[in-house]
Amino acid sequence: MAADKAALLIENNNVVGASGFTKAGDSKSVLPAFAKRAATEDVAITLITGASLGYTTDADLAENNALLRRMPFMADPALRKSINDYRLKYIDQHLSETVEQLICGHIAPVDVAIIEASLIDENGNIIPTTSIGNSAFFASQAKKIIIEINTKIPLSFKGIHDCSVPNSYPDREVINIQNPTDRIGKPFIEIDPEKVIAVVYTDITDQPAVIAEPDVKTTAISNHLLNFFENEVKKGKLTYSLLPLQAGIGKVANSVLMGFKNSNFKNLTMYSEVLQDSTFELIDSGNLDFASGSSITVSEDCYDRLINNFDDYKDKLILRPQNISNAPEVVRRLGIIGINTAIEFDIYGNVNSTHISGSKMMNGIGGSGDFARNAYLSIFVCQSASKENNISHVVPMVTHHDHTEHDVDILVTDQGLADLRGLAPRERAEVIIENCVHPDFKAEIRDYFQRACNQTGGQTPHILEEAFKFHNRLKQTGSMQNKKTLA
Amino acid sequence: MAADKAALLIENNNVVGASGFTKAGDSKSVLPAFAKRAATEDVAITLITGASLGYTTDADLAENNALLRRMPFMADPALRKSINDYRLKYIDQHLSETVEQLICGHIAPVDVAIIEASLIDENGNIIPTTSIGNSAFFASQAKKIIIEINTKIPLSFKGIHDCSVPNSYPDREVINIQNPTDRIGKPFIEIDPEKVIAVVYTDITDQPAVIAEPDVKTTAISNHLLNFFENEVKKGKLTYSLLPLQAGIGKVANSVLMGFKNSNFKNLTMYSEVLQDSTFELIDSGNLDFASGSSITVSEDCYDRLINNFDDYKDKLILRPQNISNAPEVVRRLGIIGINTAIEFDIYGNVNSTHISGSKMMNGIGGSGDFARNAYLSIFVCQSASKENNISHVVPMVTHHDHTEHDVDILVTDQGLADLRGLAPRERAEVIIENCVHPDFKAEIRDYFQRACNQTGGQTPHILEEAFKFHNRLKQTGSMQNKKTLA
């Protein structure tokens, strides 16, 4: 069926569950066609995906007012603007939990599933493409299924997926993964062929990821972290194969992983959500033995290398549903080392992953909480300062809390690393201020902390009237820097 | 051995792992003797327990400067004062995670374990008493073990415990519990008899819990919640046996559970941490079939009833280590309905469980995070206002974040219930303000929210300069009420 015809099968107010996880394996024709339809017709849907979509799909949907609700993740600039203007309702979820909420009936069930496939097998089952996300569950819950067969994906992709759908309560089962290589499901998404209302063909590759080359700051962060791991090995706490790694999406986390390439670390494994260029570089360099994730989101070069040499990688990869790749149970059991990016963190180790100055959404929390809460080591990285050092990413108090002091072990900026394990809040503040804060802000943050200890005291000393002074100054002057002091 | 002699075996700077969980099964002679020793001698320890201790043990230790560090929980007023005066370092932990941090070597290992026992069996193994807490792990890690045999505990207690110790990474195992009644361990704590350096006898019962009778507010909270559950049953989302219940410690949670007594809810089960009076009342009333926990913390009356009729209760109870009773994996698999108490929550659903005005520790986070993050339903309860309505427990922004908006489904005060499932932040604010805020504060909170939407906008509108205005006013005037407006 033509995509624009398939898009007509989506009804106003439908809940649509679509494939797509960080631009990988998303709907490349039907959702864009629905966005087009919404430009001239008064139709809108609740859209649930794995994570972000590629190209301008999220932007086109948002700008044509085609979205009533969007979950569980966002990263697109135009969608961001619509969300912050409250033109649609965005619900930010831990990525492992969307399926939980659908199973429990906490959110309205999926009416229509749109799933990108590399193939429909002889029994009518779907072989997914470069991501699984929530597709397996969407297909099981939806009354109607639209399949997009992407002919660009080689048929040899069959076999890298491990698909399953959890039972409903009270009959939930053990997720019996004890090693990143373990399989618990089937290499396809089982569907009821009766539900399929359209099959659409596409030949569009995933939107390539833009991979920033490591720079001075990301290299510094990577080096601090590698030194830390070296020391853990020296202390006998870890071996050179560490424990399974998880890395959040983006430049910093990718750069940190790249750092393992010329290192002593061998036989590494990953149990992560997004597999980026660094994963394949580390497989090529012989440092990484195996990678489990929910999507493959890579640059054009890496994509071509992967597709053209797929047999070299196939037995080193598994893609899983995100409720499995991010399952708290598996994260704790495997002892994941989770490396995620913060927007800002505060002197006591609380992390803001999502909001700018407390109110505006930047991007969703993603899987960071799934990993940080249950990881063997919960690591957050960010630059110490940005915008010509007008913004400090270490602040007295974060303006939005996504990860609390209870869930953060290690903080790293280009300035250094703070190892918070076993420390009380005031000790954490000392080590964070000493090791992580940019020199331009160090004196003022230290002064805040010392006055908070003296004036207020307590377990977690704060001066509430001043806790957001960096953010308020930024709003007033365009800089968190205290120009008076500088002048 | 006499307790004061056993207390001499604890060395200065030792890490002591002691039994005791919310006043149940704690050391009643050796730790008090160590506190006495510290009154005249310069000795101090790191003390790790299950949770809080009974009688004045925590107070005596703190006041005699016998504590260097204390984890993972606190609730004693004198200990609280010492912590807020920073005379010792308190590390507030999710109760499931203390053992994790010890296994990983993130915190220094236990040197000496002090464990209350009802019996040492013929193989030298310990039968615990009214709690397990972290005792099984402490006994496996410690080089030295001191056993307190409490002769007040009937020998028939043997059999209610299910003890196990997790493997170290990378060999962690599945926690194979699929029903609150499932057992995965042994009815005793296995120990190496070579490690036992002292056996001390006591005949002191646990300090009784003070159970407040339900009052107007707690009854209102209970009724709101029962109505909610009734509606969930009517909608077909739950049956009258619900899903396994967890209830935090304290008056409100206990009162909520009491509400089930004269209700339509039958064949209930609990998978909780502390079993309070309400558990046994619900067993007696025939509403509750089975209860799993880590401790039994009850009033004097209930304690006597339990001890004197233990055979009536024995097959309806299991006590587990807290890393199992609170295991994220089990909480999500069983689909726990978690009911915990908040100190305050904010208009977007963030919860403060631990701090007063952002700085002073009130009591530890306990297991609330273990349950809230992974529960089928994460419910927080508190009164809408207190101290003659000078304090509102719903505020524009909480001053300390223990549970983020991502982990909170239902909020209940005496005013009403806010069902936040599937709502975007601004929708959550509407329903929280409408349903949960005390009338004295409603207009001002609504005004804050509306101005935040208009002036700042965004996903989670806040006016950072005013976000803590209730708390700042409380500090300045002794009341969160806007007296000017009232006058």
HADDOCK unambig.tbl for C-alpha pairs under 7 A between the chains (distance, minus, plus):
assign (segid A and resid 83 and name CA) (segid B and resid 459 and name CA) 6.34 0.50 0.50
assign (segid A and resid 84 and name CA) (segid B and resid 457 and name CA) 6.58 0.50 0.50
assign (segid A and resid 84 and name CA) (segid B and resid 458 and name CA) 3.81 0.50 0.50
assign (segid A and resid 84 and name CA) (segid B and resid 459 and name CA) 5.05 0.50 0.50
assign (segid A and resid 85 and name CA) (segid B and resid 457 and name CA) 6.74 0.50 0.50
assign (segid A and resid 85 and name CA) (segid B and resid 458 and name CA) 6.04 0.50 0.50
assign (segid A and resid 86 and name CA) (segid B and resid 458 and name CA) 6.88 0.50 0.50
assign (segid A and resid 86 and name CA) (segid B and resid 459 and name CA) 6.96 0.50 0.50
assign (segid A and resid 89 and name CA) (segid B and resid 424 and name CA) 5.62 0.50 0.50
assign (segid A and resid 90 and name CA) (segid B and resid 424 and name CA) 5.70 0.50 0.50
assign (segid A and resid 91 and name CA) (segid B and resid 423 and name CA) 6.65 0.50 0.50
assign (segid A and resid 91 and name CA) (segid B and resid 424 and name CA) 4.99 0.50 0.50
assign (segid A and resid 93 and name CA) (segid B and resid 406 and name CA) 6.21 0.50 0.50
assign (segid A and resid 106 and name CA) (segid B and resid 421 and name CA) 5.72 0.50 0.50
assign (segid A and resid 106 and name CA) (segid B and resid 422 and name CA) 6.50 0.50 0.50
assign (segid A and resid 107 and name CA) (segid B and resid 421 and name CA) 6.80 0.50 0.50
assign (segid A and resid 107 and name CA) (segid B and resid 422 and name CA) 5.28 0.50 0.50
assign (segid A and resid 169 and name CA) (segid B and resid 335 and name CA) 6.60 0.50 0.50
assign (segid A and resid 170 and name CA) (segid B and resid 334 and name CA) 6.49 0.50 0.50
assign (segid A and resid 172 and name CA) (segid B and resid 333 and name CA) 5.53 0.50 0.50
assign (segid A and resid 172 and name CA) (segid B and resid 334 and name CA) 6.94 0.50 0.50
assign (segid A and resid 173 and name CA) (segid B and resid 333 and name CA) 6.69 0.50 0.50
assign (segid A and resid 328 and name CA) (segid B and resid 328 and name CA) 6.70 0.50 0.50
assign (segid A and resid 328 and name CA) (segid B and resid 329 and name CA) 6.50 0.50 0.50
assign (segid A and resid 329 and name CA) (segid B and resid 328 and name CA) 6.49 0.50 0.50
assign (segid A and resid 329 and name CA) (segid B and resid 329 and name CA) 4.41 0.50 0.50
assign (segid A and resid 333 and name CA) (segid B and resid 172 and name CA) 5.54 0.50 0.50
assign (segid A and resid 333 and name CA) (segid B and resid 173 and name CA) 6.70 0.50 0.50
assign (segid A and resid 334 and name CA) (segid B and resid 170 and name CA) 6.50 0.50 0.50
assign (segid A and resid 334 and name CA) (segid B and resid 172 and name CA) 6.94 0.50 0.50
assign (segid A and resid 335 and name CA) (segid B and resid 169 and name CA) 6.61 0.50 0.50
assign (segid A and resid 358 and name CA) (segid B and resid 460 and name CA) 7.00 0.50 0.50
assign (segid A and resid 358 and name CA) (segid B and resid 462 and name CA) 6.51 0.50 0.50
assign (segid A and resid 359 and name CA) (segid B and resid 457 and name CA) 6.83 0.50 0.50
assign (segid A and resid 359 and name CA) (segid B and resid 458 and name CA) 5.12 0.50 0.50
assign (segid A and resid 359 and name CA) (segid B and resid 459 and name CA) 5.85 0.50 0.50
assign (segid A and resid 359 and name CA) (segid B and resid 460 and name CA) 4.57 0.50 0.50
assign (segid A and resid 359 and name CA) (segid B and resid 461 and name CA) 4.60 0.50 0.50
assign (segid A and resid 359 and name CA) (segid B and resid 462 and name CA) 5.61 0.50 0.50
assign (segid A and resid 360 and name CA) (segid B and resid 458 and name CA) 4.31 0.50 0.50
assign (segid A and resid 360 and name CA) (segid B and resid 459 and name CA) 5.40 0.50 0.50
assign (segid A and resid 360 and name CA) (segid B and resid 460 and name CA) 6.60 0.50 0.50
assign (segid A and resid 361 and name CA) (segid B and resid 458 and name CA) 6.56 0.50 0.50
assign (segid A and resid 361 and name CA) (segid B and resid 459 and name CA) 5.51 0.50 0.50
assign (segid A and resid 401 and name CA) (segid B and resid 401 and name CA) 6.71 0.50 0.50
assign (segid A and resid 401 and name CA) (segid B and resid 404 and name CA) 6.59 0.50 0.50
assign (segid A and resid 402 and name CA) (segid B and resid 404 and name CA) 6.26 0.50 0.50
assign (segid A and resid 404 and name CA) (segid B and resid 401 and name CA) 6.59 0.50 0.50
assign (segid A and resid 404 and name CA) (segid B and resid 402 and name CA) 6.26 0.50 0.50
assign (segid A and resid 406 and name CA) (segid B and resid 93 and name CA) 6.21 0.50 0.50
assign (segid A and resid 421 and name CA) (segid B and resid 106 and name CA) 5.73 0.50 0.50
assign (segid A and resid 421 and name CA) (segid B and resid 107 and name CA) 6.81 0.50 0.50
assign (segid A and resid 422 and name CA) (segid B and resid 91 and name CA) 6.99 0.50 0.50
assign (segid A and resid 422 and name CA) (segid B and resid 106 and name CA) 6.51 0.50 0.50
assign (segid A and resid 422 and name CA) (segid B and resid 107 and name CA) 5.28 0.50 0.50
assign (segid A and resid 423 and name CA) (segid B and resid 91 and name CA) 6.64 0.50 0.50
assign (segid A and resid 424 and name CA) (segid B and resid 89 and name CA) 5.62 0.50 0.50
assign (segid A and resid 424 and name CA) (segid B and resid 90 and name CA) 5.70 0.50 0.50
assign (segid A and resid 424 and name CA) (segid B and resid 91 and name CA) 4.98 0.50 0.50
assign (segid A and resid 457 and name CA) (segid B and resid 84 and name CA) 6.57 0.50 0.50
assign (segid A and resid 457 and name CA) (segid B and resid 85 and name CA) 6.75 0.50 0.50
assign (segid A and resid 457 and name CA) (segid B and resid 359 and name CA) 6.83 0.50 0.50
assign (segid A and resid 458 and name CA) (segid B and resid 84 and name CA) 3.82 0.50 0.50
assign (segid A and resid 458 and name CA) (segid B and resid 85 and name CA) 6.05 0.50 0.50
assign (segid A and resid 458 and name CA) (segid B and resid 86 and name CA) 6.89 0.50 0.50
assign (segid A and resid 458 and name CA) (segid B and resid 359 and name CA) 5.12 0.50 0.50
assign (segid A and resid 458 and name CA) (segid B and resid 360 and name CA) 4.31 0.50 0.50
assign (segid A and resid 458 and name CA) (segid B and resid 361 and name CA) 6.56 0.50 0.50
assign (segid A and resid 459 and name CA) (segid B and resid 83 and name CA) 6.35 0.50 0.50
assign (segid A and resid 459 and name CA) (segid B and resid 84 and name CA) 5.07 0.50 0.50
assign (segid A and resid 459 and name CA) (segid B and resid 86 and name CA) 6.97 0.50 0.50
assign (segid A and resid 459 and name CA) (segid B and resid 359 and name CA) 5.84 0.50 0.50
assign (segid A and resid 459 and name CA) (segid B and resid 360 and name CA) 5.40 0.50 0.50
assign (segid A and resid 459 and name CA) (segid B and resid 361 and name CA) 5.51 0.50 0.50
assign (segid A and resid 460 and name CA) (segid B and resid 358 and name CA) 6.99 0.50 0.50
assign (segid A and resid 460 and name CA) (segid B and resid 359 and name CA) 4.57 0.50 0.50
assign (segid A and resid 460 and name CA) (segid B and resid 360 and name CA) 6.61 0.50 0.50
assign (segid A and resid 461 and name CA) (segid B and resid 359 and name CA) 4.60 0.50 0.50
assign (segid A and resid 462 and name CA) (segid B and resid 358 and name CA) 6.52 0.50 0.50
assign (segid A and resid 462 and name CA) (segid B and resid 359 and name CA) 5.63 0.50 0.50
assign (segid A and resid 464 and name CA) (segid B and resid 468 and name CA) 6.77 0.50 0.50
assign (segid A and resid 468 and name CA) (segid B and resid 464 and name CA) 6.77 0.50 0.50
